[in-house]
Structures are given as structure tokens and as C-alpha cells.
């Protein structure tokens, strides 16, 4: 069974695919593809949150954090509270392969993390022959009452060292391009008193674009 991509499900959730494509994707869901059903549910939540964020005005505290980002990255050390790691609740690598099939097409690894009322979705990609990987993420829910998902500080770290940092868009989106490094983690600073952590799988577990053999 061929699967649709995250981008296609995102467009489907926002009703911007062609009628022909929509029909094919609806039939795919009716055929019982659990993997794509989970992706569609996630993208539907993203679309709903994006609609709510249209009129969101980020609080001054978040703007201050985002503006302070260059100084934080230059320091090379994160200044955050005790690490509170999020729980992995969805990993496309854990989805079973089709019975009797040893080869499956894979180009990315989708993971969904949750801690209390905070939810963060990330996608990891590794182009064949490339020494760098791509991480595309989205804060679906901040977990803080009255707090939207925009202007949230996100830092990519190796151990205690900050590799790169950015702030989420008004839709909670963020992205990193990064080389291999040990003990990769994400630090998501919801507020000065609330910080969540995510452990990034080792680079060798991120699928290269192409065929992956399943034992």
C-alpha cells in the first residue's frame, strides 16, 4: 500500500487539493490505512489551530524571548529550567510493514510528542548522500492557557551546546538543517517558567530518501 505524504495530508486537511486527489485520499482512508489516518488527524488539528491563530497577537514576553535568540545562540549554552522530556506518542517507524513485504519506500520519519497539554509534531528527513538532516516541526498546542503557538523559542542542542535556534511562526512552525552530532535534543521554551525537551533520534535512524529494507 502506497502512502500519501505529510504535505498532501496537510493540503487535504485545509481543503486545497483537487477533487480527484481528495477522492483518492478519502478512499485510502476508507481502506483502513492507520498510518495515513494518524497523519490526517494530526494535520487536521494543525489546520484548526492555524485558523485560530489568524488573529493571535503574541505576548510581549514571547517577543522578548525571540528577539533575544541571537544572543542565546552565540553563548552556546542554553539557559533553561530542569529538563522535562516529552513523551513520544506516535512514531511512523513503529508502524508494521505489510505482511510478506521486505521493501518499503521511506523518505522521512514522523514523530508526535506530548507532555500534559503540550503537543509537538516533528518530521525528520535525510537526503541520500547528504551529511545533513532536516527537521521540520510544529507546536500544535502550547500547553499554557491563553498562550498561542507563535513566537516560541526553539533551540537545537548537542548535549549542553546550542547548535541553532529559531522562533516559531504564528502557526507554530519551525525548521532546522543540521549535521551529525551526539545527544541531539530540542528545547522548546513556552515561557520563562515552562520549557519542554525532546530527544532527537540518532541521524543513522533517519531514513535516506529511497528504499529501506524491512526484515
Backbone bond lengths (Angstrom), bond angles and torsions (degrees), N, CA, C in turn:
res aa  C-N    CA-C-N  psi(-1)  N-CA   C-N-CA  omega(-1)  CA-C   N-CA-C  phi
1 X - - - 1.466 - - 1.528 109.90 -
2 X 1.327 116.64 124.92 1.456 121.06 177.43 1.526 109.68 -83.26
3 X 1.329 115.73 141.31 1.462 121.06 -177.98 1.524 110.32 -105.74
4 X 1.321 116.11 152.43 1.455 122.34 173.31 1.528 108.75 -84.70
5 X 1.333 116.00 154.88 1.458 121.23 -176.99 1.526 111.21 -80.82
6 X 1.341 115.33 166.49 1.465 120.65 176.70 1.524 110.31 -59.69
7 X 1.350 116.41 -40.94 1.459 120.30 -179.26 1.528 111.35 -62.39
8 X 1.338 116.17 -39.78 1.466 119.29 179.44 1.525 111.55 -65.91
9 X 1.338 116.68 -40.33 1.466 119.37 178.12 1.529 111.03 -69.12
10 X 1.322 116.15 -31.44 1.462 119.37 176.32 1.523 110.23 -64.42
11 X 1.335 116.72 -44.56 1.468 120.56 177.80 1.524 111.15 -65.23
12 X 1.331 116.36 -39.10 1.468 121.06 179.41 1.523 110.60 -62.49
13 X 1.340 116.26 -42.43 1.466 120.93 -179.50 1.523 111.64 -64.79
14 X 1.345 116.52 -28.33 1.459 121.04 -179.84 1.531 112.62 -95.78
15 X 1.355 116.18 5.80 1.470 122.35 177.19 1.527 112.87 59.32
16 X 1.332 115.74 42.32 1.474 118.34 179.11 1.536 111.34 -119.98
17 X 1.331 117.60 18.83 1.460 120.84 174.50 1.525 108.79 -95.48
18 X 1.314 116.30 161.31 1.460 120.62 179.20 1.527 109.96 -68.04
19 X 1.336 117.88 157.36 1.476 120.23 178.35 1.525 112.28 -57.82
20 X 1.328 116.93 -36.41 1.464 120.03 179.47 1.528 111.20 -65.30
21 X 1.351 115.45 -45.07 1.456 120.01 179.66 1.531 110.75 -65.86
22 X 1.339 116.17 -39.86 1.465 120.11 179.27 1.518 110.89 -61.18
23 X 1.343 116.29 -40.21 1.458 120.31 179.00 1.521 111.87 -63.94
24 X 1.334 116.33 -41.39 1.466 120.74 179.45 1.524 111.10 -65.63
25 X 1.321 116.72 -40.09 1.462 120.55 -178.19 1.533 111.29 -71.53
26 X 1.337 116.57 -37.09 1.460 119.75 176.67 1.516 110.65 -64.81
27 X 1.332 116.47 -40.28 1.460 120.20 177.76 1.518 110.87 -65.69
28 X 1.335 116.43 -37.67 1.465 121.41 177.89 1.532 110.72 -59.96
29 X 1.334 116.87 -41.50 1.465 120.72 177.74 1.524 111.08 -67.55
30 X 1.347 116.33 -39.46 1.465 119.60 179.24 1.523 111.46 -65.55
31 X 1.338 116.12 -25.35 1.470 119.76 178.94 1.526 112.13 -75.14
32 X 1.349 116.51 -6.67 1.463 119.89 172.67 1.513 116.45 91.15
33 X 1.340 118.20 31.40 1.470 120.25 178.11 1.530 109.09 -79.99
34 X 1.323 117.00 104.79 1.461 121.59 -177.87 1.515 112.23 -64.05
35 X 1.340 116.59 -39.09 1.472 120.73 -178.25 1.518 110.30 -60.64
36 X 1.323 117.02 -50.42 1.459 120.12 -177.45 1.529 111.48 -70.60
37 X 1.328 117.00 -30.27 1.459 119.73 177.01 1.522 110.76 -64.00
38 X 1.347 116.27 -40.98 1.460 120.10 177.71 1.517 111.07 -65.03
39 X 1.343 117.23 -41.89 1.461 120.70 179.21 1.526 110.74 -64.09
40 X 1.341 116.21 -41.39 1.463 119.87 179.75 1.525 110.73 -63.66
41 X 1.339 117.23 -43.35 1.465 120.27 179.20 1.525 110.86 -61.01
42 X 1.355 115.57 -40.27 1.463 119.65 178.98 1.523 110.99 -64.69
43 X 1.339 116.44 -46.53 1.462 120.41 -179.08 1.536 111.59 -67.25
44 X 1.333 116.70 -29.45 1.464 119.84 177.55 1.520 110.20 -67.61
45 X 1.346 115.54 -39.22 1.458 119.51 176.61 1.527 110.51 -64.70
46 X 1.350 115.27 -40.68 1.468 120.17 179.04 1.521 110.07 -60.87
47 X 1.341 116.52 -44.48 1.462 120.35 -179.19 1.529 110.94 -62.78
48 X 1.338 116.47 -39.22 1.455 120.34 178.87 1.516 112.11 -65.71
49 X 1.349 115.31 -42.04 1.455 119.09 178.68 1.525 111.35 -67.67
50 X 1.326 116.47 -35.86 1.462 120.02 179.25 1.524 110.67 -62.78
51 X 1.338 116.16 -38.62 1.462 119.85 178.97 1.527 110.96 -64.89
52 X 1.335 115.42 -37.45 1.462 119.54 178.96 1.521 112.11 -69.91
53 X 1.345 115.57 -27.59 1.462 119.78 -175.52 1.522 113.66 -81.70
54 X 1.331 116.80 -6.07 1.466 119.59 -174.43 1.526 112.34 -56.27
55 X 1.338 116.68 -36.00 1.461 120.21 -177.87 1.525 112.45 -108.45
56 X 1.334 116.20 16.27 1.466 119.07 -175.89 1.528 111.44 -77.19
57 X 1.321 115.81 133.79 1.462 122.40 175.91 1.526 107.33 -111.23
58 X 1.346 118.88 112.07 1.465 120.24 -176.79 1.520 111.67 -61.18
59 X 1.344 116.18 141.40 1.468 119.39 178.73 1.518 111.26 -65.39
60 X 1.309 115.73 154.49 1.467 120.85 -176.56 1.520 111.66 -59.51
61 X 1.339 117.05 -31.95 1.463 120.10 -179.55 1.530 110.65 -62.98
62 X 1.346 117.30 -41.81 1.459 121.23 -179.96 1.524 111.38 -68.06
63 X 1.336 115.99 -38.67 1.459 119.95 177.34 1.527 109.67 -61.57
64 X 1.311 116.09 -41.26 1.466 120.91 179.07 1.526 110.68 -62.19
65 X 1.333 117.01 -41.82 1.471 120.89 179.15 1.522 110.50 -63.47
66 X 1.339 116.68 -45.08 1.459 120.48 -179.32 1.530 111.50 -62.44
67 X 1.334 116.63 -41.58 1.459 120.31 179.77 1.519 111.76 -67.87
68 X 1.318 116.41 -27.15 1.465 120.44 -179.58 1.518 112.32 -82.09
69 X 1.335 117.13 -2.81 1.458 121.46 -175.66 1.520 114.41 -55.30
70 X 1.350 122.37 -49.90 1.466 120.57 -178.75 1.519 112.67 -55.04
71 X 1.310 118.05 -40.51 1.457 120.60 179.29 1.505 111.77 -65.07
72 X 1.345 116.41 -36.81 1.464 120.61 179.32 1.510 110.68 -66.44
73 X 1.334 116.98 -43.46 1.462 120.26 -179.48 1.514 110.89 -66.28
74 X 1.329 117.06 -38.27 1.456 120.12 -178.71 1.511 111.09 -66.26
75 X 1.306 115.92 -33.07 1.463 118.87 -180.00 1.501 111.54 -66.25
76 X 1.363 116.70 -30.11 1.450 120.88 176.53 1.504 114.14 79.30
77 X 1.321 118.56 0.47 1.455 121.15 -179.87 1.526 108.37 -134.84
78 X 1.351 115.98 129.34 1.457 119.55 -179.20 1.515 110.41 -74.73
79 X 1.331 115.02 139.51 1.457 120.42 175.66 1.524 106.82 -110.17
80 X 1.329 116.03 87.08 1.452 121.24 -173.49 1.519 110.67 -134.71
81 X 1.342 116.29 161.04 1.461 119.84 177.84 1.526 111.14 -65.99
82 X 1.345 115.80 -179.63 1.459 121.34 178.42 1.524 109.43 -54.00
83 X 1.328 116.86 142.78 1.450 121.24 -173.21 1.528 112.05 -72.22
84 X 1.321 114.60 123.37 1.451 122.76 -179.12 1.523 106.92 -116.71
85 X 1.341 117.12 94.48 1.467 121.27 -172.54 1.522 111.73 -76.31
86 X 1.327 114.99 139.04 1.450 121.49 179.08 1.531 109.86 -81.35
87 X 1.311 115.94 156.93 1.459 121.95 -179.26 1.521 110.20 -93.01
88 X 1.339 116.26 134.70 1.457 121.54 176.50 1.527 108.63 -78.86
89 X 1.344 116.41 119.35 1.460 120.10 -177.32 1.525 112.51 -112.18
90 X 1.346 117.76 -12.62 1.464 120.90 177.40 1.520 109.30 -150.62
91 X 1.322 115.81 128.45 1.466 122.29 178.05 1.518 107.08 -139.37
92 X 1.340 117.42 116.93 1.462 119.80 -177.70 1.521 111.85 -63.81
93 X 1.343 117.72 -20.10 1.460 119.99 176.16 1.524 111.38 -67.92
94 X 1.328 117.61 -21.58 1.458 120.43 -177.80 1.515 112.14 -85.47
95 X 1.348 116.94 -6.29 1.451 119.88 179.09 1.521 109.40 -71.30
96 X 1.340 119.61 131.13 1.474 121.62 -178.05 1.516 112.19 -67.00
97 X 1.337 114.76 144.67 1.462 120.30 176.57 1.518 109.30 -75.87
98 X 1.339 117.43 161.22 1.447 121.52 178.22 1.517 110.24 -62.78
99 X 1.334 116.49 143.46 1.459 120.99 -178.52 1.522 110.27 -58.91
100 X 1.340 116.33 130.00 1.456 121.84 178.18 1.510 114.87 82.17
101 X 1.333 117.24 -4.82 1.464 120.04 -178.48 1.522 110.16 -97.02
102 X 1.337 117.22 135.41 1.452 121.53 179.75 1.509 112.01 -110.33
103 X 1.326 116.76 -14.03 1.462 119.40 -176.51 1.517 109.89 -123.96
104 X 1.310 116.82 129.80 1.464 121.31 178.36 1.516 109.62 -133.33
105 X 1.326 116.14 146.09 1.459 120.32 179.32 1.519 109.52 -83.23
106 X 1.318 117.30 123.74 1.458 121.18 -178.98 1.518 109.75 -137.34
107 X 1.310 117.08 136.96 1.462 120.35 178.08 1.519 111.80 -133.47
108 X 1.319 117.54 -5.93 1.452 119.82 -179.46 1.526 109.66 -157.88
109 X 1.314 114.46 165.67 1.469 121.36 176.49 1.506 107.56 -125.36
110 X 1.319 116.53 120.05 1.454 122.54 -177.41 1.529 109.65 -101.47
111 X 1.339 116.20 131.58 1.454 121.11 -179.76 1.524 110.11 -134.35
112 X 1.314 115.71 142.09 1.460 121.13 177.60 1.524 108.00 -123.83
113 X 1.327 115.99 126.37 1.466 122.30 -178.51 1.522 109.76 -114.84
114 X 1.337 115.13 147.84 1.457 119.04 179.40 1.532 109.65 -145.03
115 X 1.313 115.13 142.88 1.459 122.39 175.22 1.510 107.08 -148.73
116 X 1.346 115.73 116.57 1.450 120.25 -174.81 1.536 109.14 55.04
117 X 1.326 119.31 -121.21 1.469 120.85 -179.52 1.528 112.50 -100.81
118 X 1.326 117.09 10.90 1.466 120.95 179.22 1.526 109.57 -97.40
119 X 1.331 116.59 131.88 1.468 122.31 178.69 1.520 109.46 -129.17
120 X 1.341 115.98 133.74 1.463 121.04 -179.97 1.528 108.87 -134.85
121 X 1.308 115.42 129.26 1.464 122.31 -179.91 1.526 108.44 -109.06
122 X 1.343 117.24 133.68 1.467 119.89 176.66 1.516 110.16 -133.93
123 X 1.335 115.23 151.53 1.461 122.37 174.97 1.512 108.36 -126.62
124 X 1.336 116.61 130.54 1.456 122.67 -179.64 1.524 109.21 -111.53
125 X 1.335 116.29 131.71 1.453 121.54 179.49 1.526 109.83 -131.64
126 X 1.334 115.67 147.53 1.462 121.30 179.68 1.521 108.31 -141.23
127 X 1.338 117.17 104.59 1.458 121.39 -179.15 1.526 110.36 -67.98
128 X 1.322 116.62 139.68 1.466 121.62 -179.56 1.523 110.57 -56.21
129 X 1.334 116.85 129.64 1.451 121.99 178.94 1.504 115.12 82.73
130 X 1.321 117.48 -7.41 1.463 120.81 -179.02 1.524 110.74 -86.30
131 X 1.325 115.39 146.63 1.456 120.56 177.38 1.524 111.75 -93.48
132 X 1.321 115.69 2.52 1.463 120.26 -179.04 1.519 110.88 -123.59
133 X 1.296 116.21 153.21 1.457 122.75 177.30 1.527 109.04 -115.98
134 X 1.319 115.27 161.06 1.466 121.76 -179.97 1.528 108.69 -116.16
135 X 1.297 116.05 132.60 1.460 121.69 174.76 1.522 107.80 -119.63
136 X 1.311 116.43 119.51 1.458 122.39 176.24 1.525 107.16 -116.14
137 X 1.301 117.31 124.15 1.464 120.08 -175.73 1.510 112.99 -131.95
138 X 1.322 114.33 167.16 1.463 120.40 177.40 1.525 109.39 -152.27
139 X 1.318 114.96 127.77 1.461 120.65 173.14 1.518 106.56 -80.71
140 X 1.340 116.86 111.63 1.459 121.04 -177.30 1.523 111.62 -82.10
141 X 1.324 115.79 -38.66 1.466 122.23 177.06 1.520 107.73 -142.14
142 X 1.324 116.65 132.82 1.465 120.04 -177.81 1.518 112.42 -76.41
143 X 1.333 116.92 -22.97 1.453 120.25 -178.85 1.509 113.99 80.47
144 X 1.329 116.57 2.72 1.462 120.93 -179.30 1.519 109.34 -120.33
145 X 1.313 116.91 123.00 1.454 121.83 -176.86 1.525 111.47 -57.58
146 X 1.324 115.38 130.18 1.450 120.65 179.30 1.509 114.30 80.45
147 X 1.343 116.98 0.43 1.473 121.23 -178.86 1.516 109.36 -104.96
148 X 1.312 117.01 125.46 1.453 120.59 175.98 1.514 111.05 -78.34
149 X 1.331 116.49 -164.10 1.469 120.57 -178.06 1.531 112.08 -110.11
150 X 1.323 118.05 5.07 1.455 121.28 179.43 1.519 112.69 -90.74
151 X 1.328 116.47 156.20 1.469 123.84 175.56 1.529 112.93 57.41
152 X 1.336 116.19 39.65 1.462 121.42 175.83 1.530 108.20 -98.41
153 X 1.308 116.66 129.11 1.458 121.56 -179.98 1.531 109.64 -72.35
154 X 1.349 116.07 128.03 1.467 121.97 176.99 1.522 107.90 -127.32
155 X 1.333 117.18 126.02 1.455 122.12 179.91 1.524 110.20 -120.87
156 X 1.327 115.59 135.34 1.462 122.53 174.45 1.520 107.45 -96.65
157 X 1.330 115.87 124.10 1.455 119.85 -172.66 1.522 112.32 -125.83
158 X 1.318 115.12 151.95 1.459 123.03 170.46 1.518 105.79 -119.00
159 X 1.327 116.41 103.41 1.460 119.23 -173.06 1.513 109.87 66.38
160 X 1.334 116.19 -119.39 1.463 121.13 179.78 1.527 112.60 -99.01
161 X 1.324 117.13 -1.48 1.462 121.55 -175.61 1.522 111.73 -97.28
162 X 1.321 116.31 132.34 1.456 121.76 175.91 1.526 109.45 -81.12
163 X 1.339 115.87 121.71 1.467 121.27 178.33 1.526 110.22 -86.73
164 X 1.318 115.87 -44.02 1.463 120.78 -178.93 1.522 108.53 -157.68
165 X 1.316 115.36 159.40 1.453 120.24 179.05 1.513 110.93 -145.95
166 X 1.302 115.65 154.72 1.457 121.16 178.43 1.527 108.29 -156.73
167 X 1.311 116.46 176.74 1.467 121.98 174.83 1.522 107.92 -123.19
168 X 1.318 117.73 144.06 1.452 121.15 -177.98 1.527 111.21 -67.57
169 X 1.329 114.67 153.51 1.460 120.80 173.73 1.525 108.95 -74.71
170 X 1.314 116.50 179.84 1.467 120.35 179.01 1.523 111.54 -63.72
171 X 1.351 116.33 -18.65 1.461 120.85 178.09 1.527 111.52 -97.01
172 X 1.331 117.31 6.14 1.459 120.71 178.42 1.514 114.65 83.96
173 X 1.324 118.64 11.89 1.464 121.77 -174.27 1.530 111.86 -88.19
174 X 1.339 115.43 148.98 1.463 121.55 174.55 1.523 108.98 -153.49
175 X 1.345 116.94 162.87 1.462 120.63 -175.65 1.522 110.66 -153.62
176 X 1.351 115.39 144.43 1.458 121.69 176.32 1.529 109.57 -136.94
177 X 1.321 116.14 144.95 1.455 123.95 168.36 1.520 105.81 -115.75
178 X 1.340 117.74 120.56 1.462 118.73 -170.36 1.526 112.23 -141.66
179 X 1.343 117.45 149.93 1.462 123.04 177.73 1.529 110.00 -86.42
180 X 1.336 117.64 170.31 1.470 119.76 177.42 1.526 110.82 -58.10
181 X 1.312 116.38 140.66 1.464 122.41 178.42 1.521 107.78 -158.97
182 X 1.316 115.85 155.04 1.460 120.49 -179.19 1.524 110.76 -85.15
183 X 1.321 115.23 148.24 1.475 122.72 172.00 1.530 112.11 53.74
184 X 1.323 116.35 51.97 1.460 120.31 179.73 1.532 111.20 -73.09
185 X 1.329 115.15 137.24 1.453 121.34 179.94 1.524 109.11 -145.56
186 X 1.323 114.94 155.43 1.459 121.33 172.03 1.517 108.89 -108.90
187 X 1.319 115.65 136.31 1.457 121.54 173.95 1.530 106.95 -113.40
188 X 1.321 116.46 116.96 1.460 122.25 -177.80 1.526 108.24 -110.65
189 X 1.328 115.85 109.36 1.460 121.38 -173.88 1.530 109.52 -95.18
190 X 1.338 115.89 96.94 1.459 120.82 179.52 1.528 110.19 -69.55
191 X 1.333 115.99 -41.19 1.454 122.14 176.50 1.521 107.71 -155.46
192 X 1.308 117.14 177.35 1.461 120.36 -179.56 1.522 111.95 -64.09
193 X 1.335 117.43 -19.36 1.462 121.80 -178.92 1.524 112.94 -110.68
194 X 1.322 117.32 1.38 1.466 120.26 -173.68 1.519 110.38 -140.11
195 X 1.349 115.71 109.28 1.457 121.37 -177.20 1.525 109.16 -133.60
196 X 1.337 116.43 131.66 1.462 121.38 178.52 1.524 109.65 -112.43
197 X 1.347 115.44 149.90 1.462 121.92 -177.88 1.521 110.87 -122.44
198 X 1.331 115.28 146.29 1.469 122.10 178.00 1.521 108.67 -131.79
199 X 1.324 116.61 130.42 1.459 121.28 175.05 1.527 109.05 -86.12
200 X 1.349 116.05 124.31 1.460 121.26 -179.17 1.531 109.46 -87.74
201 X 1.332 118.49 131.03 1.468 120.15 178.21 1.528 110.83 -59.02
202 X 1.348 118.41 150.48 1.473 121.04 178.37 1.521 111.36 -55.80
203 X 1.318 116.41 149.16 1.463 121.73 -176.30 1.528 111.60 -56.95
204 X 1.349 117.81 -35.28 1.462 120.10 -177.29 1.526 112.44 -67.81
205 X 1.349 118.27 -14.69 1.460 120.37 178.16 1.523 111.96 -91.66
206 X 1.329 117.02 -4.23 1.460 120.76 177.95 1.520 107.57 -86.08
207 X 1.333 119.85 124.17 1.461 121.82 -175.01 1.515 112.64 -67.13
208 X 1.338 115.23 136.40 1.464 119.28 170.18 1.512 108.07 -77.19
209 X 1.318 116.42 150.55 1.453 120.27 179.46 1.524 108.67 -61.71
210 X 1.333 116.31 120.76 1.449 120.22 -178.07 1.498 111.36 142.48
211 X 1.349 116.66 -151.18 1.439 121.05 -175.25 1.513 111.61 -94.40
212 X 1.315 116.57 135.97 1.449 122.90 177.49 1.519 108.16 -118.95
213 X 1.312 117.78 129.97 1.460 121.29 -178.25 1.506 109.77 -86.20
214 X 1.336 117.07 128.49 1.456 122.79 176.96 1.525 109.11 -105.61
215 X 1.316 117.21 123.92 1.468 119.99 178.66 1.520 110.24 -75.34
